[in-house]
């Protein structure tokens, strides 16, 4: 059973465009590379042909993975989300209990995660530790350097 992938409309549109690009341009480029390699003669000793076939296999695997994600995707409407606890698409402000530093992150699907944009995956240790918490709760996040405690300061959309 595949798990549900919760996406924003922006993330869904981005994945749809990427999938379409791979199916059209990506497949055309791979087919062209295979045809060019075939023209060079004996296929049993043709490294270019082997490389092109490997690239084709990787492309088809990527297309298959994206199709699985899209088949199980659920687009979330931010206006319908509950802000009483941390969920996917929540903007959560947290305070490190030890050093008293505040940070704000948005919890997103794995495919939309971007640390520079302060978007963290719900599947990451931080995201998993924050999910379901309410303002005032203490979230314990296990890191390679030990467990860090974060207080949930506020939740917004």
C-alpha positions as CSV (number, residue, x, y, z in Angstrom):
1,X,0.0,0.0,0.0
2,X,1.5,3.3,-1.0
3,X,1.4,6.2,1.3
4,X,-0.4,9.4,0.6
5,X,1.7,12.4,-0.5
6,X,0.3,15.7,0.7
7,X,1.3,18.6,-1.6
8,X,0.6,22.2,-2.0
9,X,-1.0,23.3,-5.3
10,X,2.4,24.8,-6.3
11,X,4.2,21.5,-5.5
12,X,1.6,19.5,-7.4
13,X,2.0,21.8,-10.5
14,X,5.8,21.5,-10.3
15,X,5.7,17.7,-10.2
16,X,3.2,17.6,-13.0
17,X,5.4,19.8,-15.2
18,X,8.5,17.7,-14.3
19,X,6.7,14.5,-15.2
20,X,5.5,15.9,-18.5
21,X,9.0,17.1,-19.3
22,X,10.5,13.7,-18.6
23,X,7.9,11.9,-20.7
24,X,8.4,14.1,-23.7
25,X,11.8,15.8,-24.0
26,X,13.6,13.3,-21.7
27,X,12.4,10.2,-23.7
28,X,13.1,11.9,-27.0
29,X,16.7,12.7,-25.9
30,X,17.3,9.2,-24.7
31,X,15.9,7.7,-27.9
32,X,18.1,10.0,-30.0
33,X,21.2,8.9,-28.0
34,X,20.4,5.2,-28.5
35,X,19.9,5.7,-32.2
36,X,23.2,7.6,-32.5
37,X,25.0,4.8,-30.6
38,X,23.4,2.1,-32.8
39,X,24.8,3.8,-35.9
40,X,28.3,3.4,-34.6
41,X,28.3,-0.4,-35.3
42,X,28.7,-3.5,-33.2
43,X,26.4,-3.2,-30.1
44,X,28.3,-5.9,-28.1
45,X,31.3,-3.6,-27.6
46,X,29.6,-0.2,-27.8
47,X,30.0,1.7,-24.5
48,X,27.9,4.6,-25.8
49,X,25.0,2.2,-26.5
50,X,25.3,0.7,-23.0
51,X,25.4,4.1,-21.4
52,X,22.4,5.3,-23.4
53,X,20.4,2.2,-22.4
54,X,21.4,2.8,-18.7
55,X,20.2,6.4,-19.0
56,X,16.9,5.1,-20.5
57,X,16.5,2.7,-17.6
58,X,17.1,5.5,-15.0
59,X,14.7,7.9,-16.9
60,X,11.9,5.3,-16.9
61,X,12.5,4.6,-13.2
62,X,12.2,8.3,-12.4
63,X,9.1,8.6,-14.4
64,X,7.6,5.5,-12.6
65,X,8.5,7.0,-9.2
66,X,6.9,10.4,-10.1
67,X,3.7,8.6,-11.4
68,X,3.4,6.8,-8.1
69,X,3.7,10.0,-6.2
70,X,1.2,11.7,-8.4
71,X,-1.2,8.8,-8.1
72,X,-1.2,9.1,-4.3
73,X,-1.0,12.9,-4.2
74,X,-3.5,14.9,-2.3
75,X,-3.5,18.7,-2.8
76,X,-4.1,20.6,0.4
77,X,-5.9,23.8,0.6
78,X,-4.1,26.0,3.1
79,X,-7.4,27.8,4.1
80,X,-8.9,24.5,5.3
81,X,-6.1,23.5,7.6
82,X,-6.4,23.4,11.4
83,X,-3.9,25.7,13.1
84,X,-4.4,24.3,16.6
85,X,-1.7,21.7,16.0
86,X,1.2,21.2,13.6
87,X,0.3,19.6,10.3
88,X,1.6,19.5,6.8
89,X,1.6,23.1,5.3
90,X,1.8,24.6,8.8
91,X,4.2,27.4,9.5
92,X,5.5,26.7,13.0
93,X,7.6,29.0,15.1
94,X,9.8,27.1,17.5
95,X,12.2,28.0,20.3
96,X,15.2,26.0,21.1
97,X,14.8,25.3,24.9
98,X,18.5,25.3,25.6
99,X,19.7,28.3,23.6
100,X,16.4,30.2,23.5
101,X,16.7,30.9,19.7
102,X,13.5,31.1,17.7
103,X,13.0,29.8,14.2
104,X,10.1,29.6,11.8
105,X,9.7,26.7,9.4
106,X,7.0,25.4,7.1
107,X,6.3,21.7,7.1
108,X,5.9,20.4,3.5
109,X,6.0,17.1,1.6
110,X,9.4,15.6,0.9
111,X,9.4,16.7,-2.7
112,X,8.9,20.3,-1.7
113,X,11.5,20.5,1.0
114,X,14.0,23.3,0.7
115,X,16.0,24.3,3.8
116,X,17.1,27.6,2.3
117,X,13.5,28.6,2.0
118,X,12.8,27.3,5.5
119,X,10.6,24.4,4.2
120,X,11.3,21.1,6.0
121,X,10.0,17.7,5.1
122,X,7.4,16.1,7.4
123,X,9.5,12.9,7.0
124,X,12.7,14.5,8.3
125,X,13.5,14.0,12.0
126,X,12.6,17.7,12.7
127,X,9.3,17.5,10.8
128,X,8.4,14.2,12.4
129,X,9.1,15.6,15.9
130,X,6.9,18.6,15.3
131,X,3.9,16.9,13.7
132,X,0.8,16.9,15.9
133,X,2.2,19.3,18.6
134,X,0.3,22.3,19.9
135,X,1.5,25.7,21.0
136,X,3.3,25.3,24.3
137,X,4.2,21.7,23.7
138,X,7.8,20.5,23.8
139,X,9.0,18.6,20.8
140,X,12.0,16.3,21.2
141,X,14.0,15.9,18.0
142,X,16.7,13.2,17.8
143,X,19.8,14.4,16.0
144,X,23.2,12.8,15.6
145,X,24.5,15.2,18.3
146,X,21.7,14.1,20.7
147,X,18.2,15.0,21.5
148,X,17.2,18.7,21.1
149,X,14.1,20.1,22.7
150,X,12.0,22.7,20.9
151,X,9.0,24.6,22.4
152,X,6.1,25.3,19.9
153,X,5.6,29.0,20.1
154,X,3.0,29.5,17.4
155,X,1.3,27.8,14.4
156,X,0.0,29.6,11.3
157,X,-0.8,29.0,7.7
